[in-house]
């Protein structure tokens, strides 16, 4: 309740800029309750005090700006800088090891799903820069994930209104499982939708493989005969 009162006072004093600078600072790894602030901002749009579309633009701008800054810090400064000065960004060796472990597990896709993993989203930008991930690839995952993250938490406050706190805590607890479930369902729908095309492609591959093998055999036989 104290946190919500503090966030409410910030919005009363500074309006939309709270969301931009708060999210930007959060992704530089400074303490700020980004998800709670977005859900509360969504609730304020439910009451008519703030415009939902403007909130989406501001939140997306703050998130992508923060992620982009951390990417270039990681890219230009490298791992030694993070190891030496990471404590100033609350980037401890344990958090670095955790982020590295998740990157090894999910690859560049972690940049998108990392938004929903506590203690990871703040460092994926740095790590993407450290490993010199191409910026275009980084941008696709980072900005796409940011849009989904922003819409989701602003939407909780906008859609559920006075009940947003209960839904927010439920989602905060099971976010990764819910996202994984939605992703799995989406994959199943895509596979079902394009099942004919997939089946045709598999049949073509299976028919090409024996042909390729036959060609290789003939090439070997001709070379031997020479």
ABEGO torsion letter per residue (X at the ends): XAAAAAAAAAAAAAEAAAAAAAAAAAAAGBBBBAAAAAAAAAAAAAAGABBAAAAAAAAAAAAAAAAAAAAAAAAAAEAAAAAAAAAAAGBBAAAAAAAAAAAAAAEAAAAAAAAABBGAAAAAAAAAAAAGBBAAAAAAAAAAAAAAAAAAAAAAAAAAEAAAAAAAAAAAAAAAAAAAAAAAAAAAAAAAAAAAAAAAAAAAAAAAAAAAAAAAAAAAAAAAAX
